[in-house]
């Protein structure tokens, strides 16, 4: 319990400054723009969005956060940290159980009363280093990458339960728990597919004399674990869009991807020992020739060779190498993925590296220094023999402190989108995606001219990307440069004719330029591409209101709300349409919905306030104007509306 408490405390210290971090990168599509989080009935039905698609348990965990406190970010960070803590404690349990079994194998240590202490101490050091390592921040502080940490938690719990089932008095409970955790992990991320294989290999390395003995004793457990592959197969078959980011249809061949991974894995290993600089998005270029990755190829080949030799010779340490390569295999072998390198992929493999490093350090300490007579390795660990534990304990504390400081420092980069992308560009200045996302962060802060520069740089580095053209068009529109914006939208559609965002933006720009029929045709084409697009229906309806086609607008807007009842923009446009028809009470109800859905929107409070004032509901209108001023104390419109309301109310009172 003390060791578990120490791990929890270390995690709290390391991630104490992460709770104010912002939503970044894929958090936008997976959380901010994910309608399935809003209703319990859709929690297990994630949309075709980055990271959550085909991963219902991941989506449900994010939906639970949304149910707790909406888009307030603290609960998302707390959940990520709790998941990481459970994973770290599970890792401690796995290592402790393994070391105890190795101690029992050694006849010279069989009667050593300090075996449990040694196992617990070593397990604590390994789990502690793993838990506070800066390389883990991408899986813990970057919210949506709980895909990795949540899967990792279920992976470690699967292995821990399987270990405990071996000699438990009632193994069925532990076996059922292992299968359940394995099945849950399959609903989080595809890497979980390797867990049944690792359980079998663990049994062979530490528990059974042979595969035959292991299968004879645990065939029911293995059958249950491998049956969970059916869960993963079903999820993969239902997430067709994910095939666009992985598979042998990618632009790189399998052998080019394999060569690339030699350099990537070598980089991962370097970060395990020297975690700086850390980069959110590497945009790692594919290797075209062996010469480009020769150092990595040599290192990886040597490590694989040693691991295979160790397995053949039944060396327990070979399990660490096997676990490292097996967990990395789905993302770092021959199966091409659009992005070859992301630090979160080292979440679980880092445990093998840390364990190997700690065991190697212990071996050096108990080998080299014993030979020179510096310490006496025999005898129990007692207070009168501090030479046995004082120096290693101090070294472990120092390393843990340095790793914790590195994690705290890295968490600061996640405090805002602007900060994380600025850091990314420092370390990967040729990354077009980083420039694109930096532009989006700048645009959100109203720094439109700087955003335009970033979008243009993204296009210089990688011409023709539809998203970059679309975002540049939006920024140009904000600057009133409609002709240039239209050109960018058309270039975006040239690259991807089914990309709805530039088509909607093009439609709005054409209408604004008085090319009404052309704009309406673009809206109709967008609906032909996706008739269920709520944003298209809402924008189309809003334009129709402005053109005076109120009945058609109301039809479009009610259709949008039927598809997504909590889409604020549709409610706002419907309120405008109803007000245009003279149905002011009904319009007020729509504006109330907007305020409910976007309580931090100044414009929503102002619109509702004006509508209430027109109905003579002055007190409630005053409350809305005051709410707008609380959100933005210097808002001139809110101040003007409040003053005008007071004059009108005063006049009414005199009458």
C-alpha positions as CSV (number, residue, x, y, z in Angstrom):
1,X,0.0,0.0,0.0
2,X,2.9,2.4,0.8
3,X,4.4,1.8,-2.7
4,X,1.0,2.4,-4.4
5,X,0.6,5.6,-2.4
6,X,4.0,6.7,-3.4
7,X,3.2,6.1,-7.1
8,X,-0.1,8.1,-6.8
9,X,1.6,10.9,-5.0
10,X,4.4,11.1,-7.6
11,X,1.8,11.2,-10.4
12,X,-0.1,14.0,-8.6
13,X,3.1,16.1,-8.3
14,X,4.2,15.4,-11.9
15,X,0.8,16.4,-13.4
16,X,-0.3,19.0,-10.8
17,X,0.1,21.7,-13.4
18,X,-1.8,19.9,-16.2
19,X,-5.4,20.6,-15.1
20,X,-5.5,24.1,-16.8
21,X,-4.3,22.8,-20.1
22,X,-6.3,23.4,-23.3
23,X,-8.0,21.3,-25.9
24,X,-5.5,20.8,-28.7
25,X,-5.2,19.2,-32.1
26,X,-7.4,16.1,-32.4
27,X,-9.3,17.2,-29.3
28,X,-11.2,19.5,-31.6
29,X,-12.8,16.7,-33.7
30,X,-13.0,14.1,-31.0
31,X,-14.4,16.4,-28.2
32,X,-15.4,19.9,-29.2
33,X,-17.1,18.9,-32.5
34,X,-18.3,15.4,-31.4
35,X,-22.1,15.4,-31.1
36,X,-22.2,11.8,-29.8
37,X,-20.9,13.0,-26.4
38,X,-24.0,15.0,-25.8
39,X,-26.5,12.1,-25.5
40,X,-26.2,8.9,-23.5
41,X,-27.8,6.9,-26.3
42,X,-24.9,7.8,-28.7
43,X,-22.0,7.3,-26.3
44,X,-21.0,4.0,-27.8
45,X,-21.5,5.3,-31.4
46,X,-18.6,7.6,-32.1
47,X,-18.6,9.6,-35.3
48,X,-16.1,9.4,-38.2
49,X,-13.7,11.7,-36.4
50,X,-10.0,11.4,-35.7
51,X,-9.0,9.2,-32.8
52,X,-12.5,8.1,-31.5
53,X,-13.8,6.4,-34.7
54,X,-14.3,2.6,-34.1
55,X,-13.3,3.1,-30.4
56,X,-16.6,3.1,-28.4
57,X,-15.1,2.8,-25.0
58,X,-12.8,5.8,-25.6
59,X,-15.8,7.8,-26.9
60,X,-17.9,6.8,-23.8
61,X,-15.1,7.9,-21.4
62,X,-15.0,11.3,-23.1
63,X,-18.9,11.5,-23.0
64,X,-18.8,10.8,-19.3
65,X,-16.5,13.8,-18.8
66,X,-18.9,15.9,-20.9
67,X,-21.8,14.7,-18.7
68,X,-19.9,15.7,-15.5
69,X,-19.0,19.3,-16.5
70,X,-19.6,19.9,-20.2
71,X,-16.5,21.3,-21.9
72,X,-14.8,22.5,-18.7
73,X,-11.4,20.9,-19.1
74,X,-10.5,20.0,-15.5
75,X,-12.6,16.7,-15.5
76,X,-10.9,15.5,-18.7
77,X,-7.5,16.0,-17.3
78,X,-8.5,14.4,-14.0
79,X,-9.8,11.3,-15.8
80,X,-6.6,11.1,-17.8
81,X,-4.5,11.3,-14.6
82,X,-6.6,8.7,-12.8
83,X,-6.3,6.3,-15.7
84,X,-2.5,6.8,-15.6
85,X,-2.4,6.2,-11.9
86,X,-4.3,2.9,-12.2
87,X,-2.0,1.8,-15.0
88,X,1.1,2.7,-13.0
89,X,-0.1,0.7,-9.9
90,X,-1.0,-2.3,-12.2
91,X,2.6,-2.1,-13.6
92,X,4.0,-2.1,-10.1
93,X,1.9,-5.2,-9.4
94,X,3.1,-7.0,-12.5
95,X,6.8,-6.3,-11.8
96,X,6.5,-7.2,-8.2
97,X,4.8,-10.5,-8.9
98,X,7.4,-11.3,-11.6
99,X,10.4,-10.5,-9.4
100,X,9.0,-12.6,-6.5
101,X,8.7,-15.5,-8.8
102,X,12.3,-15.1,-10.1
103,X,13.5,-14.9,-6.5
104,X,11.7,-18.2,-5.7
105,X,13.4,-19.8,-8.7
106,X,16.8,-19.0,-7.2
107,X,17.7,-21.7,-4.6
108,X,20.3,-19.4,-3.0
109,X,17.6,-16.8,-2.4
110,X,14.7,-19.1,-1.6
111,X,15.0,-18.6,2.2
112,X,15.9,-14.9,2.0
113,X,13.5,-13.0,4.2
114,X,14.2,-9.8,2.3
115,X,13.0,-11.1,-1.1
116,X,9.6,-9.4,-0.8
117,X,11.3,-6.1,0.1
118,X,13.7,-6.3,-2.8
119,X,10.9,-7.1,-5.2
120,X,8.8,-4.3,-3.9
121,X,11.6,-1.8,-4.0
122,X,12.7,-2.6,-7.5
123,X,9.1,-2.7,-8.7
124,X,8.4,0.7,-7.1
125,X,11.5,2.3,-8.8
126,X,10.5,0.9,-12.2
127,X,6.8,1.9,-11.9
128,X,7.8,5.3,-10.5
129,X,10.2,6.1,-13.4
130,X,7.6,5.0,-15.9
131,X,4.8,7.0,-14.3
132,X,6.6,10.4,-14.1
133,X,8.6,10.1,-17.3
134,X,8.1,13.1,-19.6
135,X,7.6,10.9,-22.6
136,X,4.2,9.9,-21.1
137,X,2.8,13.5,-21.3
138,X,1.4,13.0,-24.8
139,X,-0.7,10.1,-23.4
140,X,-1.7,11.9,-20.2
141,X,-1.8,15.7,-20.8
142,X,-3.0,15.6,-24.4
143,X,-6.6,14.7,-23.6
144,X,-7.8,12.6,-26.5
145,X,-4.6,10.4,-26.4
146,X,-6.2,8.7,-23.4
147,X,-6.8,6.3,-26.3
148,X,-3.2,5.1,-25.5
149,X,-3.3,5.4,-21.7
150,X,-6.8,3.8,-21.3
151,X,-5.8,1.0,-23.6
152,X,-2.6,0.7,-21.7
153,X,-4.4,0.5,-18.4
154,X,-6.6,-2.4,-19.6
155,X,-3.5,-4.1,-21.2
156,X,-1.6,-4.0,-17.9
157,X,-4.7,-5.1,-15.9
158,X,-5.2,-8.0,-18.3
159,X,-1.6,-9.2,-17.7
160,X,-1.8,-8.6,-13.9
161,X,-5.1,-10.6,-13.6
162,X,-3.7,-13.4,-15.7
163,X,-0.6,-13.6,-13.5
164,X,-2.6,-13.7,-10.4
165,X,-4.8,-16.5,-11.8
166,X,-1.9,-18.9,-12.2
167,X,-1.7,-19.9,-8.5
168,X,-4.8,-18.3,-7.0
169,X,-7.0,-20.3,-4.7
170,X,-10.0,-19.3,-7.0
171,X,-8.4,-18.7,-10.4
172,X,-11.7,-18.4,-12.2
173,X,-12.3,-14.9,-10.8
174,X,-8.9,-13.6,-12.0
175,X,-9.3,-15.3,-15.4
176,X,-12.7,-13.8,-15.9
177,X,-11.3,-10.4,-14.9
178,X,-8.4,-10.8,-17.4
179,X,-10.7,-11.6,-20.3
180,X,-13.1,-8.7,-19.4
181,X,-10.2,-6.2,-19.2
182,X,-8.9,-7.5,-22.6
183,X,-12.3,-7.1,-24.2
184,X,-12.7,-3.6,-22.8
185,X,-9.3,-2.7,-24.1
186,X,-10.3,-3.9,-27.6
187,X,-13.0,-1.1,-27.5
188,X,-10.3,1.5,-26.9
189,X,-7.5,1.0,-29.3
190,X,-6.3,-1.6,-31.8
191,X,-2.9,-2.2,-30.2
192,X,-4.8,-4.2,-27.6
193,X,-4.8,-7.1,-30.1
194,X,-1.3,-8.0,-28.9
195,X,-2.4,-8.6,-25.3
196,X,-3.4,-12.3,-25.6
197,X,-0.1,-13.1,-27.3
198,X,1.9,-11.3,-24.5
199,X,0.0,-13.3,-21.8
200,X,1.0,-16.6,-23.5
201,X,4.6,-15.4,-23.8
202,X,4.7,-14.3,-20.1
203,X,3.4,-17.7,-19.0
204,X,6.1,-19.4,-21.1
205,X,8.9,-17.1,-19.7
206,X,8.0,-17.0,-16.0
207,X,5.3,-19.6,-15.1
208,X,5.4,-22.7,-17.2
209,X,8.2,-25.0,-18.3
210,X,6.9,-25.1,-21.9
211,X,4.2,-23.8,-24.2
212,X,2.6,-27.3,-24.0
213,X,2.3,-27.1,-20.2
214,X,1.0,-23.6,-20.3
215,X,-1.7,-24.5,-22.9
216,X,-2.7,-27.6,-21.0
217,X,-3.2,-25.7,-17.8
218,X,-4.6,-22.4,-19.1
219,X,-6.3,-23.2,-22.4
220,X,-9.6,-21.9,-21.2
221,X,-8.1,-18.5,-20.3
222,X,-6.3,-18.4,-23.7
223,X,-9.5,-19.2,-25.5
224,X,-11.2,-16.4,-23.7
225,X,-8.5,-13.9,-24.4
226,X,-8.2,-14.7,-28.1
227,X,-12.0,-14.6,-28.4
228,X,-11.8,-10.9,-27.7
229,X,-10.3,-10.5,-31.1
230,X,-13.9,-10.8,-32.4
231,X,-14.7,-7.6,-30.6
232,X,-11.9,-5.8,-32.4
233,X,-12.8,-7.4,-35.7
234,X,-16.3,-6.1,-35.4
235,X,-15.2,-2.6,-34.6
236,X,-12.7,-2.5,-37.4
237,X,-15.3,-3.6,-39.9
238,X,-17.6,-0.8,-38.8
239,X,-15.0,2.0,-39.1
240,X,-14.3,2.1,-42.8
241,X,-13.0,5.7,-42.7
242,X,-10.0,4.7,-40.5
243,X,-8.8,2.7,-43.5
244,X,-7.8,6.0,-45.1
245,X,-5.1,6.5,-42.4
246,X,-3.6,3.0,-42.4
247,X,-3.1,0.1,-44.7
248,X,-1.2,-1.1,-47.7
249,X,-2.9,1.5,-49.9
250,X,-0.8,4.2,-48.3
251,X,1.6,6.2,-50.5
252,X,4.6,4.4,-48.9
253,X,5.3,0.8,-49.5
254,X,5.5,-1.7,-46.6
255,X,9.3,-1.9,-46.9
256,X,9.7,1.9,-47.0
257,X,7.5,2.1,-43.8
258,X,9.6,-0.7,-42.2
259,X,12.8,1.2,-43.0
260,X,11.2,4.4,-41.6
261,X,10.4,2.7,-38.4
262,X,14.1,1.8,-37.8
263,X,14.8,5.5,-37.5
264,X,11.6,6.1,-35.5
265,X,12.2,3.4,-33.0
266,X,15.8,4.5,-32.5
267,X,14.4,8.0,-31.8
268,X,11.9,6.5,-29.3
269,X,14.7,4.8,-27.5
270,X,16.7,8.0,-27.3
271,X,13.8,9.8,-25.8
272,X,13.4,7.1,-23.2
273,X,16.9,8.0,-21.9
274,X,17.0,11.7,-22.8
275,X,13.4,13.0,-23.2
276,X,14.2,16.2,-25.0
277,X,13.0,17.7,-27.2
278,X,9.5,16.3,-27.2
279,X,7.4,17.1,-30.2
280,X,3.6,16.9,-30.5
281,X,3.6,16.3,-34.3
282,X,6.8,15.2,-36.1
283,X,5.4,14.9,-39.6
284,X,8.2,12.3,-40.0
285,X,9.3,11.9,-43.6
286,X,9.4,8.3,-45.0
287,X,12.8,6.7,-45.6
288,X,13.6,6.0,-49.3
289,X,16.9,4.1,-48.9
290,X,18.6,2.0,-46.3
291,X,21.5,4.5,-46.0
292,X,19.0,7.0,-44.4
293,X,18.3,4.8,-41.4
294,X,21.4,2.6,-41.2
295,X,22.2,3.4,-37.4
296,X,18.6,2.5,-36.5
297,X,18.6,-0.6,-38.7
298,X,21.8,-1.9,-37.0
299,X,20.4,-1.2,-33.5
300,X,17.0,-2.6,-34.1
301,X,18.5,-5.7,-35.8
302,X,20.8,-6.2,-32.9
303,X,18.0,-5.9,-30.3
304,X,15.8,-8.2,-32.2
305,X,18.6,-10.7,-32.6
306,X,19.4,-10.6,-28.9
307,X,15.7,-10.9,-28.0
308,X,15.2,-14.0,-30.2
309,X,18.4,-15.6,-28.8
310,X,17.1,-15.0,-25.3
311,X,13.8,-16.5,-26.0
312,X,15.4,-19.6,-27.5
313,X,17.7,-19.9,-24.5
314,X,14.7,-19.3,-22.1
315,X,16.2,-16.2,-20.6
316,X,13.6,-14.3,-18.5
317,X,15.0,-10.9,-19.6
318,X,14.1,-11.7,-23.2
319,X,10.5,-11.0,-22.2
320,X,11.2,-7.3,-22.0
321,X,12.5,-7.2,-25.6
322,X,9.6,-9.3,-26.8
323,X,7.1,-7.0,-25.0
324,X,8.7,-3.9,-26.4
325,X,8.6,-5.1,-30.0
326,X,5.2,-6.8,-29.7
327,X,3.4,-3.7,-28.4
328,X,5.0,-1.5,-31.0
329,X,4.4,-4.0,-33.9
330,X,0.9,-2.7,-34.9
331,X,2.3,0.8,-35.4
332,X,6.0,0.3,-36.0
333,X,6.6,-2.7,-38.2
334,X,5.5,-3.2,-41.9
335,X,1.9,-2.1,-41.8
336,X,1.9,1.5,-43.2
337,X,0.2,4.3,-41.2
338,X,-0.1,7.8,-42.5
339,X,1.9,9.2,-39.5
340,X,5.0,7.1,-38.8
341,X,5.9,8.6,-35.5
342,X,4.0,9.8,-32.4
343,X,5.3,9.8,-28.9
344,X,2.2,8.4,-27.3
345,X,2.9,5.0,-29.0
346,X,5.7,4.6,-26.5
347,X,3.3,4.6,-23.5
348,X,3.5,0.8,-22.9
349,X,6.8,0.0,-24.6
350,X,8.5,2.5,-22.3
351,X,7.8,0.1,-19.4
352,X,10.0,-2.5,-20.9
353,X,12.8,0.0,-21.6
354,X,12.6,1.4,-18.0
355,X,12.6,-2.1,-16.5
356,X,15.6,-3.1,-18.6
357,X,17.5,0.0,-17.6
358,X,16.8,-0.4,-13.9
359,X,17.8,-4.1,-14.0
360,X,21.0,-3.3,-15.9
361,X,21.9,-0.6,-13.4
362,X,21.3,-3.0,-10.5
363,X,23.4,-5.7,-12.3
364,X,26.3,-3.2,-12.7
365,X,26.0,-2.1,-9.1
366,X,26.0,-5.7,-7.7
367,X,28.7,-6.8,-10.2
368,X,31.3,-4.2,-10.9
369,X,31.3,-2.5,-7.5
370,X,31.4,-5.9,-5.7
371,X,34.5,-6.9,-7.8
372,X,36.4,-3.8,-6.6
373,X,35.3,-4.4,-3.0
374,X,33.3,-1.2,-2.7
375,X,30.2,-2.9,-1.2
376,X,29.2,-6.2,0.4
377,X,26.3,-7.7,-1.6
378,X,25.5,-10.5,0.8
379,X,23.4,-10.4,3.9
380,X,20.0,-8.9,4.6
381,X,19.1,-5.2,4.0
382,X,19.3,-3.7,7.4
383,X,20.0,-0.3,8.9
384,X,23.5,-1.3,9.7
385,X,24.3,-1.9,6.1
386,X,23.5,1.3,4.4
387,X,26.1,0.8,1.7
388,X,23.7,-1.7,0.1
389,X,20.8,0.6,-0.4
390,X,21.7,4.2,0.3
391,X,23.5,5.1,-2.9
392,X,21.0,3.3,-5.2
393,X,18.1,4.8,-3.3
394,X,19.5,8.3,-3.6
395,X,20.2,7.8,-7.3
396,X,16.7,6.6,-7.8
397,X,15.2,9.6,-6.0
398,X,17.4,11.9,-8.1
399,X,16.3,10.3,-11.4
400,X,12.7,10.4,-10.3
401,X,13.0,14.0,-9.4
402,X,14.6,14.9,-12.7
403,X,11.9,13.0,-14.7
404,X,9.2,14.7,-12.6
405,X,10.7,18.2,-13.3
406,X,10.8,17.3,-17.0
407,X,7.1,16.3,-17.0
408,X,6.1,19.5,-15.2
409,X,8.0,21.5,-17.7
410,X,6.4,19.7,-20.6
411,X,2.9,20.2,-19.2
412,X,3.5,23.9,-19.5
413,X,3.6,23.5,-23.3
414,X,0.1,22.2,-23.2
415,X,-1.3,25.3,-21.5
416,X,-2.7,26.6,-24.8
417,X,-2.9,25.7,-28.4
418,X,-0.7,28.6,-29.2
419,X,2.0,27.4,-26.8
420,X,2.0,23.8,-28.0
421,X,2.2,24.7,-31.7
422,X,4.8,27.3,-31.1
423,X,6.9,24.7,-29.3
424,X,6.3,22.2,-32.2
425,X,7.4,24.7,-34.8
426,X,10.6,25.3,-32.8
427,X,11.5,21.6,-33.1
428,X,9.8,20.9,-36.5
429,X,9.8,24.1,-38.5
430,X,9.2,22.3,-41.8
431,X,6.0,20.7,-40.6
432,X,3.1,22.0,-42.6
433,X,0.5,20.7,-40.2
434,X,2.1,22.6,-37.4
435,X,1.9,25.8,-39.4
436,X,-1.7,25.1,-40.2
437,X,-2.6,24.5,-36.6
438,X,-0.6,27.5,-35.5
439,X,-2.6,29.6,-37.9
440,X,-5.9,28.2,-36.4
441,X,-4.7,29.1,-32.9
442,X,-3.7,32.6,-33.9
443,X,-7.0,33.1,-35.7
444,X,-9.0,32.1,-32.6
445,X,-7.2,34.9,-30.8
446,X,-8.1,37.4,-33.4
447,X,-4.6,37.6,-34.9
448,X,-5.9,37.1,-38.5
449,X,-3.0,38.6,-40.4
450,X,-0.5,36.3,-38.5
451,X,-2.8,33.4,-39.2
452,X,-2.7,34.1,-42.9
453,X,1.1,34.0,-42.9
454,X,1.0,30.6,-41.2
455,X,-1.5,29.2,-43.7
456,X,0.5,30.5,-46.6
457,X,3.7,28.9,-45.1
458,X,1.8,25.6,-44.7
459,X,0.9,25.7,-48.4
460,X,4.5,26.6,-49.4
461,X,5.7,23.5,-47.5
462,X,2.9,21.3,-48.8
463,X,1.0,22.7,-51.8
464,X,-2.5,21.7,-52.6
465,X,-3.7,20.6,-49.1
466,X,-7.5,21.3,-49.1
467,X,-7.7,22.2,-45.4
468,X,-4.9,24.8,-45.7
469,X,-6.7,26.4,-48.7
470,X,-10.0,26.4,-46.8
471,X,-8.5,27.9,-43.7
472,X,-6.7,30.6,-45.7
473,X,-9.9,31.4,-47.4
474,X,-11.7,31.8,-44.1
475,X,-9.0,34.2,-42.8
476,X,-9.1,36.2,-46.1
477,X,-12.9,36.4,-45.8
478,X,-12.5,38.0,-42.3
479,X,-10.2,40.6,-43.9
480,X,-12.8,41.3,-46.6
481,X,-10.7,39.9,-49.4
482,X,-13.5,37.9,-50.9
483,X,-12.1,37.4,-54.4
484,X,-8.9,35.8,-52.9
485,X,-11.0,33.8,-50.5
486,X,-13.2,32.3,-53.3
487,X,-10.1,31.4,-55.1
488,X,-8.8,29.5,-52.1
489,X,-12.1,27.7,-51.6
490,X,-12.1,26.6,-55.2
491,X,-8.5,25.3,-54.9
492,X,-9.6,23.3,-51.8
493,X,-12.5,21.8,-53.7
494,X,-10.2,21.0,-56.6
495,X,-8.2,18.9,-54.2
496,X,-11.2,17.3,-52.5
497,X,-14.6,17.9,-54.2
498,X,-16.5,16.2,-51.3
499,X,-14.9,18.5,-48.6
500,X,-18.0,20.2,-47.2
501,X,-16.3,23.1,-45.3
502,X,-14.9,25.0,-48.4
503,X,-18.1,24.3,-50.3
504,X,-20.2,25.9,-47.5
505,X,-17.7,28.8,-47.2
506,X,-17.7,29.2,-51.0
507,X,-21.5,29.3,-51.0
508,X,-21.6,32.0,-48.2
509,X,-18.9,34.1,-50.0
510,X,-20.8,33.9,-53.4
511,X,-24.0,35.0,-51.7
512,X,-22.2,37.9,-50.0
513,X,-20.9,38.9,-53.4
514,X,-24.4,39.0,-54.8
515,X,-23.9,35.8,-56.8
516,X,-27.0,34.4,-55.1
517,X,-27.9,31.6,-57.5
518,X,-24.3,30.3,-57.6
519,X,-24.2,30.3,-53.9
520,X,-27.5,28.4,-53.5
521,X,-26.3,25.9,-56.0
522,X,-23.2,25.3,-53.9
523,X,-25.4,24.7,-50.8
524,X,-27.5,22.2,-52.8
525,X,-24.4,20.4,-54.0
526,X,-23.2,20.2,-50.4
527,X,-26.5,18.6,-49.3
528,X,-26.3,16.2,-52.2
529,X,-22.9,15.1,-50.9
530,X,-24.2,14.8,-47.3
531,X,-27.9,15.3,-46.7
532,X,-27.4,14.9,-42.9
533,X,-24.9,17.7,-42.6
534,X,-26.3,19.9,-39.8
535,X,-23.9,22.7,-40.4
536,X,-24.8,22.9,-44.1
537,X,-28.5,22.8,-43.3
538,X,-28.1,25.6,-40.7
539,X,-26.0,27.8,-43.0
540,X,-28.3,27.3,-45.9
541,X,-31.3,28.1,-43.7
542,X,-29.6,31.3,-42.4
543,X,-29.0,32.4,-46.0
544,X,-32.5,31.7,-46.9
545,X,-33.8,33.8,-44.0
546,X,-31.7,36.7,-45.3
547,X,-33.1,36.3,-48.8
548,X,-36.6,36.3,-47.5
549,X,-37.4,32.6,-48.2
550,X,-38.5,32.1,-44.6
551,X,-40.7,29.0,-45.1
552,X,-38.0,27.1,-46.8
553,X,-35.5,28.3,-44.2
554,X,-37.6,27.1,-41.4
555,X,-37.9,23.7,-43.1
556,X,-34.1,23.4,-43.4
557,X,-33.5,24.6,-39.8
558,X,-36.1,22.3,-38.2
559,X,-34.5,19.4,-40.2
560,X,-31.1,20.4,-38.8
561,X,-32.4,20.5,-35.2
562,X,-34.1,17.1,-35.7
563,X,-30.7,15.6,-36.6
564,X,-28.8,17.4,-33.8
565,X,-31.0,19.0,-31.2
566,X,-28.2,20.8,-29.4
567,X,-26.8,22.6,-32.5
568,X,-26.9,26.2,-31.3
569,X,-26.4,27.9,-34.6
570,X,-29.5,26.2,-36.0
571,X,-31.6,27.3,-33.1
572,X,-30.4,30.9,-33.5
573,X,-31.2,30.9,-37.2
574,X,-34.6,29.4,-36.6
575,X,-35.2,32.1,-34.0
576,X,-34.4,34.7,-36.7
577,X,-36.8,33.0,-39.2
578,X,-39.6,32.8,-36.7
579,X,-39.1,36.5,-35.7
580,X,-39.2,37.4,-39.4
581,X,-42.6,35.7,-39.6
582,X,-43.8,37.6,-36.5
583,X,-43.8,34.5,-34.2
584,X,-41.8,36.3,-31.5
585,X,-42.6,34.1,-28.5
586,X,-41.5,31.0,-30.5
587,X,-38.4,32.9,-31.5
588,X,-37.6,33.7,-27.9
589,X,-37.8,30.0,-27.0
590,X,-35.2,29.3,-29.7
591,X,-32.9,32.0,-28.4
592,X,-33.3,30.5,-24.9
593,X,-32.0,27.3,-26.4
594,X,-28.9,29.1,-27.7
595,X,-28.2,30.6,-24.3
596,X,-28.6,27.2,-22.7
597,X,-26.2,25.6,-25.2
598,X,-23.7,28.4,-25.2
599,X,-23.9,30.2,-21.8
600,X,-20.6,31.9,-22.4
601,X,-21.7,33.6,-25.7
602,X,-22.2,37.3,-25.3
603,X,-24.1,37.5,-28.6
604,X,-26.5,34.8,-27.4
605,X,-27.4,36.8,-24.3
606,X,-27.7,40.0,-26.3
607,X,-30.0,38.4,-28.9
608,X,-32.3,36.9,-26.3
609,X,-32.3,40.2,-24.3
610,X,-33.4,42.2,-27.3
611,X,-36.1,39.7,-28.2
612,X,-37.4,39.7,-24.6
613,X,-37.4,43.5,-24.5
614,X,-39.5,43.6,-27.7
615,X,-42.0,41.4,-25.9
616,X,-42.1,43.8,-23.0
617,X,-40.3,41.4,-20.6
618,X,-38.0,44.1,-19.3
619,X,-36.7,42.5,-16.1
620,X,-35.7,39.3,-17.8
621,X,-34.2,41.3,-20.7
622,X,-32.2,43.3,-18.2
623,X,-30.9,40.0,-16.7
624,X,-29.6,38.9,-20.2
625,X,-27.8,42.2,-20.8
626,X,-26.2,42.1,-17.4
627,X,-25.1,38.5,-18.1
628,X,-23.5,39.7,-21.3
629,X,-21.7,42.5,-19.4
630,X,-20.4,40.0,-16.8
631,X,-18.9,38.0,-19.6
632,X,-17.5,41.0,-21.3
633,X,-17.6,44.1,-19.1
634,X,-16.6,46.6,-21.8
635,X,-19.0,45.4,-24.5
636,X,-20.5,48.5,-26.0
637,X,-23.6,46.8,-27.4
638,X,-24.6,45.4,-24.0
639,X,-24.0,48.7,-22.3
640,X,-26.1,50.5,-25.0
641,X,-28.9,47.9,-24.8
642,X,-29.0,48.2,-21.0
643,X,-29.2,52.0,-21.1
644,X,-31.9,52.0,-23.8
645,X,-33.9,49.4,-21.8
646,X,-33.7,51.6,-18.7
647,X,-35.0,54.6,-20.7
648,X,-37.8,52.6,-22.2
649,X,-38.7,51.1,-18.8
650,X,-38.7,54.6,-17.3
651,X,-41.0,55.9,-20.0
652,X,-43.4,53.0,-19.5
653,X,-43.4,53.6,-15.7
654,X,-44.3,57.3,-16.2
655,X,-47.2,56.3,-18.5
